[in-house]
Amino acid sequence: MKYDWKKQEKHLYAPKKKAEIVTVPPQKFLTIKGEGNPNNRDFSERVGVLYPVAWSIKMGFKKFYKSHQELQSEFDYSEFAIFPLEGIWSTKNTSDITDKESFEYKIMLRQPDWITQEMFAAAVAAVGRKEQNQLLKELSFETIEDGKCIQILHHGSFDDEPASFQKMEQFGEENGLKRRSYLHREIYLNDARKTVPEKRRTILRYQVD
């Protein structure tokens, strides 16, 4: 049986066009840090190193499951769909949060709960044997828990996100919620390289108290 985040976690990946409260549990991620303008080559290279490792983890688990029948009862699923790209964003320039050159980010791909540090290490090693990419050394495997958040589904260009953030802030004020920090999460439900700006769908989310 295949685990599909689109079907099994709709509350996290199919939000409404209006702001809402969501509680995000601990989640495992394949991550890499960076800074600067996301339109620069460095950003795309960091995104690019995530996917070969994510696919290696996916195929490695699928092979492991098939070859270890005695362990199959320990897993609820035999395979899984690749999760959407996500990013946690902040800035070094709090006086102008639209200054892209000052952005700091952690870009990442979520992994199922049953993926282990050993599986991650094996996948990185497997990819490293096929391609010499220094960014492989910067990858991490970590657990992140966002807890209580406000989220909204943003339709359109990334440059138009401030309008959606304004809706989130108004919702927070109306419900007595305070944003924790400048950090916010973006979840990209379609490929920005293949999607015209007006049709992009991005989940915006930040932690609140």
C-alpha positions as CSV (number, residue, x, y, z in Angstrom):
1,M,0.0,0.0,0.0
2,K,1.3,3.4,-1.0
3,Y,1.4,6.4,1.4
4,D,0.2,9.5,-0.4
5,W,0.4,12.8,1.4
6,K,-2.3,14.3,-0.9
7,K,-4.9,11.9,0.3
8,Q,-3.8,11.1,3.9
9,E,-2.8,14.5,5.2
10,K,-5.3,16.9,3.6
11,H,-5.4,19.0,6.7
12,L,-1.7,19.9,6.2
13,Y,-1.5,20.0,2.4
14,A,-5.0,21.1,1.2
15,P,-5.7,24.3,3.2
16,K,-8.4,26.8,2.4
17,K,-7.9,30.2,0.7
18,K,-8.7,31.8,4.0
19,A,-6.5,31.7,7.1
20,E,-6.9,28.9,9.6
21,I,-5.3,27.3,12.6
22,V,-3.4,24.0,12.3
23,T,-1.3,21.9,14.6
24,V,1.7,20.4,12.9
25,P,3.3,17.4,14.6
26,P,7.0,16.4,14.5
27,Q,8.0,15.7,11.0
28,K,11.3,14.3,9.4
29,F,13.0,16.2,6.7
30,L,15.9,16.1,4.3
31,T,17.3,19.6,4.5
32,I,19.9,22.0,3.2
33,K,20.5,25.6,4.3
34,G,21.3,28.7,2.1
35,E,21.0,32.4,1.9
36,G,20.5,35.1,-0.7
37,N,18.1,35.6,-3.6
38,P,16.1,32.5,-4.5
39,N,16.3,33.5,-8.2
40,N,20.1,32.9,-8.1
41,R,21.8,29.7,-9.3
42,D,22.9,28.8,-5.8
43,F,19.3,28.3,-4.7
44,S,18.4,26.1,-7.7
45,E,21.5,24.0,-7.1
46,R,20.5,23.4,-3.5
47,V,17.0,22.4,-4.5
48,G,18.6,20.1,-7.1
49,V,20.7,18.1,-4.7
50,L,17.6,17.2,-2.6
51,Y,15.8,15.2,-5.2
52,P,18.3,12.5,-6.1
53,V,18.7,11.7,-2.4
54,A,15.0,11.7,-1.8
55,W,14.5,9.3,-4.7
56,S,17.3,7.1,-3.4
57,I,15.6,7.0,0.0
58,K,12.3,6.1,-1.6
59,M,13.6,3.4,-3.9
60,G,15.9,2.1,-1.1
61,F,12.9,1.6,1.2
62,K,10.8,0.0,-1.5
63,K,13.6,-2.5,-2.1
64,F,14.1,-3.1,1.6
65,Y,10.4,-3.8,2.1
66,K,10.2,-6.3,-0.7
67,S,13.3,-8.2,0.4
68,H,12.4,-8.4,4.1
69,Q,9.1,-10.2,4.3
70,E,9.7,-11.0,7.9
71,L,9.7,-7.2,8.8
72,Q,6.8,-6.1,6.6
73,S,4.3,-6.2,9.5
74,E,6.3,-3.4,11.2
75,F,5.4,-1.0,8.4
76,D,1.9,0.3,7.5
77,Y,3.0,1.1,3.9
78,S,5.2,-0.5,1.4
79,E,6.1,2.7,-0.5
80,F,5.4,6.4,-0.5
81,A,4.9,9.4,-2.8
82,I,7.6,12.1,-2.8
83,F,6.5,15.0,-0.7
84,P,6.4,18.6,-2.0
85,L,9.3,20.9,-1.7
86,E,9.2,23.1,1.4
87,G,11.2,26.1,2.7
88,I,11.6,27.8,6.0
89,W,12.4,31.5,5.3
90,S,13.8,34.4,7.4
91,T,15.8,37.5,6.7
92,K,18.8,39.4,7.9
93,N,17.1,42.7,6.9
94,T,14.1,43.0,9.2
95,S,13.5,46.6,8.1
96,D,12.7,45.4,4.6
97,I,11.5,41.8,4.6
98,T,11.1,42.0,0.7
99,D,14.9,42.3,0.3
100,K,15.6,39.0,-1.4
101,E,19.4,39.4,-1.2
102,S,19.0,39.2,2.6
103,F,17.0,36.0,2.7
104,E,18.0,33.1,4.8
105,Y,16.4,29.7,4.2
106,K,16.3,26.0,4.9
107,I,14.9,24.2,1.8
108,M,13.7,20.6,2.3
109,L,11.7,17.5,1.4
110,R,9.7,15.8,4.1
111,Q,10.3,12.0,4.7
112,P,7.9,9.5,6.2
113,D,8.1,8.8,9.9
114,W,9.6,5.4,9.4
115,I,12.7,6.6,7.5
116,T,15.8,6.5,9.6
117,Q,19.1,8.3,9.9
118,E,20.8,5.1,8.5
119,M,18.5,5.1,5.5
120,F,19.4,8.7,4.8
121,A,23.1,8.1,5.1
122,A,22.9,5.1,2.7
123,A,21.0,7.2,0.2
124,V,23.6,10.1,0.4
125,A,26.4,7.5,-0.1
126,A,24.6,5.9,-3.1
127,V,24.1,9.3,-4.8
128,G,27.7,10.3,-4.0
129,R,28.9,7.2,-5.9
130,K,27.1,8.4,-9.0
131,E,27.9,12.1,-9.0
132,Q,30.5,14.4,-7.4
133,N,28.5,17.1,-5.8
134,Q,30.0,19.0,-2.8
135,L,26.5,20.0,-1.7
136,L,25.8,16.5,-0.6
137,K,28.0,17.2,2.4
138,E,25.7,20.0,3.5
139,L,22.5,17.8,3.6
140,S,21.0,17.1,7.0
141,F,18.3,14.7,8.2
142,E,16.3,16.2,11.0
143,T,13.0,16.3,12.9
144,I,11.1,19.6,13.0
145,E,8.0,20.3,15.0
146,D,6.1,23.5,14.2
147,G,3.2,23.0,16.6
148,K,0.4,25.6,16.5
149,C,0.4,27.6,13.3
150,I,-1.7,29.8,11.1
151,Q,-1.7,28.8,7.4
152,I,-3.3,29.9,4.2
153,L,-3.3,28.8,0.6
154,H,-1.7,31.5,-1.6
155,H,-2.6,31.6,-5.3
156,G,-0.3,33.5,-7.6
157,S,3.2,34.9,-7.7
158,F,5.6,34.7,-4.8
159,D,5.9,38.5,-5.0
160,D,2.2,38.8,-4.2
161,E,2.6,36.8,-0.9
162,P,2.4,40.0,1.3
163,A,-1.4,40.2,0.6
164,S,-1.8,36.7,2.0
165,F,0.4,37.4,5.0
166,Q,-1.8,40.4,5.7
167,K,-4.9,38.1,5.8
168,M,-3.0,35.7,8.2
169,E,-2.0,38.6,10.5
170,Q,-5.6,39.9,10.6
171,F,-6.8,36.4,11.5
172,G,-4.2,36.2,14.2
173,E,-5.3,39.5,15.7
174,E,-8.9,38.5,15.7
175,N,-8.2,35.2,17.5
176,G,-5.7,36.6,20.0
177,L,-2.7,34.8,18.4
178,K,0.9,36.2,18.4
179,R,3.4,35.3,15.7
180,R,6.5,33.8,17.2
181,S,9.2,35.1,14.8
182,Y,10.0,36.3,11.3
183,L,10.4,32.7,10.3
184,H,7.7,31.3,8.0
185,R,7.2,28.1,6.0
186,E,6.3,27.8,2.4
187,I,5.1,24.5,0.8
188,Y,5.2,24.5,-3.0
189,L,2.3,22.4,-4.4
190,N,3.4,22.8,-8.0
191,D,6.8,23.2,-9.7
192,A,7.5,26.9,-10.0
193,R,9.8,26.2,-13.0
194,K,6.9,24.8,-15.0
195,T,4.0,26.9,-13.6
196,V,3.2,30.4,-14.7
197,P,3.2,32.8,-11.7
198,E,-0.6,33.4,-11.6
199,K,-1.3,29.6,-11.3
200,R,1.2,28.8,-8.5
201,R,-0.2,27.3,-5.4
202,T,1.8,27.8,-2.2
203,I,0.9,27.0,1.4
204,L,2.1,29.8,3.7
205,R,2.4,28.9,7.4
206,Y,4.0,30.4,10.5
207,Q,4.1,29.5,14.2
208,V,1.9,31.3,16.8
209,D,1.2,31.3,20.5
